[in-house]
Amino acid sequence: MSSAAAVADVIEAFKQRGFEFVGKTDDGWFRLHGRLTPPQADKGCPCEVQLDPTFFNLPRIRLLEIPPELPAAVPHLGADGGLCYLAKGTVVLDIYDPVGQSLACLQRAAVVFGQIMQGEMIEDLAEEFFAYWHGWHCFVDMQGENLGRQNCIVAQANGCPLWFITDNEDRTTEKLKSLGYQVTDRTVLTYRVKTGAQPPHVRILVASIEPGCS
């Protein structure tokens, strides 16, 4: 079967499920619009499916309207409506069955969307927080477990500020000097708390600092 014939068959299969071809993306993928309907749901949500013309990559599926009843942060759904229904590298598509494989991806996306709407998979939010975090890093150098107000040292590395929370400023300062970091006179009001809140409710990403690390 030629590539053109395979694409035509997949588009026709999606058409039978209410999806219409609306054009191509800038990188040559085929765009279809329809509704993503979770299993046992009465109605779906407008979405766009983008198909790789070679069928080597997973279809891209994006909600065109994010349901207003969803909270601001939910697992597997990006701010632009992009739906992560399968992790890259976890499956290998059968390029000899483009219709079956593409429809299976659509079905999987519908299942994941349904789980999101039901408030399930919340534990996945913690993993996604660390995977997609693009903010500043905050390191900790603490040996005790005391809660409450803590010391914070602000250092610079290659012109970039780094924050270090510590329960012993002298010890942490010596570590930073050994790493070649420049310790500034700046500080930040810092508190250590214990909470069961999911990671998206915190403002920093915490890591540890050890002597000799770069």
MIZA-982924 format. One record per residue (C-alpha): residue number from 1; x, y, z. Coordinates in Angstrom, 2 decimals. Layout:
! MIZA-982924
[rec NUM; [X; Y; Z]]
...
This chain:
! MIZA-982924
[rec 1; [0.00; 0.00; 0.00]]
[rec 2; [1.34; 3.42; -0.96]]
[rec 3; [1.77; 6.18; 1.60]]
[rec 4; [-0.93; 8.26; -0.11]]
[rec 5; [-3.37; 5.35; -0.03]]
[rec 6; [-2.61; 4.70; 3.65]]
[rec 7; [-3.24; 8.35; 4.54]]
[rec 8; [-6.50; 8.31; 2.58]]
[rec 9; [-7.63; 5.18; 4.41]]
[rec 10; [-6.82; 6.64; 7.82]]
[rec 11; [-8.59; 9.91; 7.04]]
[rec 12; [-11.62; 7.96; 5.86]]
[rec 13; [-11.60; 5.85; 9.03]]
[rec 14; [-11.51; 9.00; 11.16]]
[rec 15; [-14.30; 10.52; 9.04]]
[rec 16; [-16.51; 7.61; 10.03]]
[rec 17; [-15.92; 8.67; 13.64]]
[rec 18; [-16.90; 12.25; 13.03]]
[rec 19; [-13.51; 13.76; 12.15]]
[rec 20; [-13.04; 16.01; 9.14]]
[rec 21; [-9.80; 16.77; 7.32]]
[rec 22; [-9.01; 20.49; 7.65]]
[rec 23; [-5.53; 20.79; 6.12]]
[rec 24; [-1.88; 20.29; 6.98]]
[rec 25; [0.43; 21.64; 9.66]]
[rec 26; [3.59; 23.60; 8.86]]
[rec 27; [5.61; 20.40; 9.21]]
[rec 28; [3.39; 18.43; 6.86]]
[rec 29; [1.19; 16.51; 9.30]]
[rec 30; [-2.49; 16.00; 8.45]]
[rec 31; [-4.99; 17.88; 10.62]]
[rec 32; [-8.45; 16.59; 11.47]]
[rec 33; [-11.12; 18.14; 13.66]]
[rec 34; [-13.77; 16.24; 15.59]]
[rec 35; [-14.84; 15.46; 19.12]]
[rec 36; [-12.95; 13.38; 21.66]]
[rec 37; [-15.53; 11.42; 23.61]]
[rec 38; [-14.61; 9.40; 26.72]]
[rec 39; [-16.10; 5.91; 27.08]]
[rec 40; [-19.68; 5.95; 28.42]]
[rec 41; [-19.79; 9.75; 28.08]]
[rec 42; [-22.80; 11.52; 26.59]]
[rec 43; [-20.81; 14.16; 24.76]]
[rec 44; [-17.25; 14.85; 23.74]]
[rec 45; [-14.92; 17.82; 23.56]]
[rec 46; [-13.79; 19.51; 20.32]]
[rec 47; [-10.29; 18.37; 19.48]]
[rec 48; [-7.69; 18.32; 16.75]]
[rec 49; [-5.83; 15.20; 15.66]]
[rec 50; [-2.59; 15.54; 13.73]]
[rec 51; [-1.35; 12.49; 11.83]]
[rec 52; [2.24; 11.81; 10.85]]
[rec 53; [2.15; 11.06; 7.08]]
[rec 54; [4.77; 8.34; 7.62]]
[rec 55; [2.93; 6.88; 10.65]]
[rec 56; [6.19; 6.50; 12.56]]
[rec 57; [5.12; 8.96; 15.26]]
[rec 58; [2.15; 8.94; 17.60]]
[rec 59; [-0.74; 11.13; 16.48]]
[rec 60; [-0.81; 14.50; 18.21]]
[rec 61; [-4.11; 15.10; 19.94]]
[rec 62; [-5.09; 18.52; 21.29]]
[rec 63; [-8.30; 19.69; 22.91]]
[rec 64; [-9.57; 22.80; 21.15]]
[rec 65; [-11.64; 23.69; 24.21]]
[rec 66; [-10.54; 22.81; 27.75]]
[rec 67; [-13.58; 21.94; 29.88]]
[rec 68; [-14.11; 24.83; 32.34]]
[rec 69; [-14.86; 22.44; 35.20]]
[rec 70; [-11.29; 21.12; 35.18]]
[rec 71; [-8.85; 22.59; 37.72]]
[rec 72; [-5.94; 24.72; 36.51]]
[rec 73; [-3.46; 21.83; 36.74]]
[rec 74; [-4.40; 18.29; 35.74]]
[rec 75; [-2.23; 15.35; 34.67]]
[rec 76; [-1.54; 14.65; 31.00]]
[rec 77; [-3.14; 17.87; 29.74]]
[rec 78; [-1.04; 20.87; 28.73]]
[rec 79; [-2.04; 24.50; 28.97]]
[rec 80; [-2.56; 24.57; 25.19]]
[rec 81; [-4.87; 21.54; 25.34]]
[rec 82; [-2.23; 19.04; 24.24]]
[rec 83; [-3.11; 15.58; 25.54]]
[rec 84; [-0.37; 13.16; 26.59]]
[rec 85; [-2.09; 9.81; 26.18]]
[rec 86; [0.98; 7.65; 25.63]]
[rec 87; [4.59; 8.25; 26.64]]
[rec 88; [7.03; 8.37; 23.76]]
[rec 89; [9.19; 5.29; 23.58]]
[rec 90; [6.71; 3.08; 25.43]]
[rec 91; [5.07; 1.74; 22.27]]
[rec 92; [6.13; 0.96; 18.72]]
[rec 93; [3.58; 1.69; 16.01]]
[rec 94; [2.87; -0.93; 13.35]]
[rec 95; [3.36; 1.05; 10.14]]
[rec 96; [1.69; -1.79; 8.21]]
[rec 97; [-1.57; -1.15; 10.04]]
[rec 98; [-1.92; 2.63; 10.02]]
[rec 99; [-5.70; 2.57; 10.31]]
[rec 100; [-5.81; 0.22; 13.30]]
[rec 101; [-2.90; 1.90; 15.03]]
[rec 102; [-4.22; 5.44; 14.55]]
[rec 103; [-7.70; 4.52; 15.77]]
[rec 104; [-6.18; 2.70; 18.76]]
[rec 105; [-4.35; 5.92; 19.68]]
[rec 106; [-7.61; 7.86; 19.41]]
[rec 107; [-9.31; 5.33; 21.67]]
[rec 108; [-6.48; 5.50; 24.19]]
[rec 109; [-6.68; 9.30; 24.19]]
[rec 110; [-10.42; 9.10; 24.84]]
[rec 111; [-9.83; 6.80; 27.82]]
[rec 112; [-7.16; 9.10; 29.30]]
[rec 113; [-9.41; 12.13; 28.75]]
[rec 114; [-12.20; 10.32; 30.58]]
[rec 115; [-9.91; 9.55; 33.52]]
[rec 116; [-8.87; 13.21; 33.67]]
[rec 117; [-12.51; 14.31; 33.72]]
[rec 118; [-13.21; 11.85; 36.54]]
[rec 119; [-10.34; 13.27; 38.62]]
[rec 120; [-8.26; 10.13; 38.33]]
[rec 121; [-4.51; 9.79; 37.68]]
[rec 122; [-3.76; 12.64; 40.10]]
[rec 123; [-0.64; 10.83; 41.27]]
[rec 124; [0.78; 11.33; 37.76]]
[rec 125; [0.74; 15.07; 38.38]]
[rec 126; [3.74; 14.76; 40.70]]
[rec 127; [5.86; 13.10; 38.01]]
[rec 128; [4.82; 15.63; 35.37]]
[rec 129; [5.70; 18.54; 37.63]]
[rec 130; [9.35; 17.54; 37.77]]
[rec 131; [9.45; 16.54; 34.10]]
[rec 132; [8.15; 19.89; 32.86]]
[rec 133; [9.56; 22.26; 35.47]]
[rec 134; [11.38; 25.18; 33.79]]
[rec 135; [11.82; 27.55; 36.74]]
[rec 136; [14.77; 28.34; 38.98]]
[rec 137; [16.30; 25.61; 41.12]]
[rec 138; [16.61; 25.66; 44.89]]
[rec 139; [19.11; 23.37; 46.61]]
[rec 140; [19.07; 22.15; 50.19]]
[rec 141; [21.95; 21.38; 52.54]]
[rec 142; [20.20; 20.35; 55.74]]
[rec 143; [21.04; 17.64; 58.23]]
[rec 144; [18.23; 18.27; 60.70]]
[rec 145; [14.48; 17.88; 60.34]]
[rec 146; [13.33; 21.06; 62.05]]
[rec 147; [10.42; 22.85; 60.42]]
[rec 148; [9.85; 26.60; 60.31]]
[rec 149; [12.12; 29.44; 59.28]]
[rec 150; [15.41; 28.43; 57.63]]
[rec 151; [18.58; 30.12; 56.42]]
[rec 152; [18.96; 30.78; 52.70]]
[rec 153; [22.16; 31.62; 50.85]]
[rec 154; [22.07; 33.13; 47.38]]
[rec 155; [25.11; 32.33; 45.24]]
[rec 156; [26.06; 32.90; 41.63]]
[rec 157; [27.36; 30.41; 39.09]]
[rec 158; [28.24; 31.67; 35.61]]
[rec 159; [26.19; 34.77; 36.28]]
[rec 160; [23.06; 32.84; 37.24]]
[rec 161; [21.61; 33.04; 40.78]]
[rec 162; [21.15; 29.84; 42.78]]
[rec 163; [19.39; 29.45; 46.11]]
[rec 164; [20.68; 27.18; 48.89]]
[rec 165; [18.63; 26.44; 52.00]]
[rec 166; [20.74; 25.36; 54.95]]
[rec 167; [20.72; 24.75; 58.68]]
[rec 168; [24.44; 25.61; 58.88]]
[rec 169; [25.55; 28.63; 56.86]]
[rec 170; [29.28; 28.10; 57.49]]
[rec 171; [29.16; 24.50; 56.25]]
[rec 172; [27.18; 25.38; 53.14]]
[rec 173; [29.36; 28.40; 52.38]]
[rec 174; [32.48; 26.22; 52.42]]
[rec 175; [30.81; 23.76; 50.04]]
[rec 176; [29.86; 26.52; 47.64]]
[rec 177; [33.36; 27.96; 47.67]]
[rec 178; [34.77; 24.51; 46.89]]
[rec 179; [32.47; 24.39; 43.87]]
[rec 180; [33.69; 27.77; 42.68]]
[rec 181; [30.41; 29.55; 43.35]]
[rec 182; [30.36; 33.18; 44.45]]
[rec 183; [28.36; 33.73; 47.65]]
[rec 184; [26.43; 37.02; 47.65]]
[rec 185; [25.01; 39.04; 50.53]]
[rec 186; [21.46; 38.46; 49.31]]
[rec 187; [19.01; 36.24; 51.13]]
[rec 188; [15.42; 35.04; 50.84]]
[rec 189; [12.87; 34.52; 53.58]]
[rec 190; [12.44; 30.75; 53.68]]
[rec 191; [10.24; 28.36; 55.64]]
[rec 192; [10.31; 24.60; 55.75]]
[rec 193; [6.85; 23.05; 55.95]]
[rec 194; [5.38; 19.58; 55.76]]
[rec 195; [2.37; 19.22; 53.48]]
[rec 196; [0.43; 16.68; 51.49]]
[rec 197; [-0.23; 19.13; 48.65]]
[rec 198; [0.67; 18.08; 45.13]]
[rec 199; [3.91; 19.57; 43.69]]
[rec 200; [2.19; 22.13; 41.39]]
[rec 201; [1.17; 23.99; 44.54]]
[rec 202; [4.80; 24.73; 45.48]]
[rec 203; [7.03; 27.37; 43.95]]
[rec 204; [10.48; 25.77; 43.87]]
[rec 205; [12.22; 22.61; 42.78]]
[rec 206; [14.42; 21.24; 45.53]]
[rec 207; [17.64; 19.27; 45.07]]
[rec 208; [20.53; 18.36; 47.31]]
[rec 209; [24.06; 19.74; 47.31]]
[rec 210; [27.10; 17.62; 48.00]]
[rec 211; [30.81; 18.51; 48.03]]
[rec 212; [32.54; 17.92; 44.73]]
[rec 213; [29.34; 18.12; 42.63]]
[rec 214; [29.24; 20.44; 39.64]]
